[in-house]
């Protein structure tokens, strides 16, 4: 079964735009789990533009599914993971001024650094995933580094899907097949939505987890959070028309 992890960063963005605690990030996380999400994802950035470090501590005792914390492993982030000990940490190479994550790690150039970080987090009992593009060399090195999983950056897939979905998904199928053969678990995330998610799942049914935030929270404005989570979970099933 492919798990749905809901990224609640955008909820924090809305809250921060007015100050105070509306919407309540912790309550949204609790409700997402109640409505069927199998995980909660957050990405605390150094500028705290959305999820704040204080939110991470508030969420710690409330997330009873999988708790996935994404981030670039700077000193503060490493310290945070050591204190929280989430289910999973996803290493993302985004710059401090990046609008959003837009590329995976060059695992070859950063092999030594990532090997050290992965080893440190695994010694804490935290499953470690490396955010990568669907490039075979990067995936092979992620395996040599010792990561438990990779997360495939699906931004290009989402962009090309509307033009040629077969061509869009091909490199991801090849990457996921390689990762599977290397013994890596495969997650996926970025720009996945109700239009393109099922096709990705049908082609890579062995995905462990998808992390979805922006599109899911946007859909919830129209459908409501409970119906939206159900709709995304339905995308992670084999539909009758495609059996």
Protein Blocks (a to p, Z undefined) as FASTA:
>chain_A
ZZddddfklmmmmmmmngpjbdcfklmmmmmmmnopabdcddddfklmmbcfklmmmmmm
mmmbdcddeddddfklmmmmmmnopabdcddfbdfklfbdcbdcdfklmmmmmmmmmmmm
mmnopacdddddddfklmmmmmmnopabdcddfklmmmmmmmommlmmmmmmmmmmmmmm
nopacddeejiafklmmmmmmmmmmbfbdcdfklmmmmmmmnopklmmmmmmmmmcccfk
lZZ
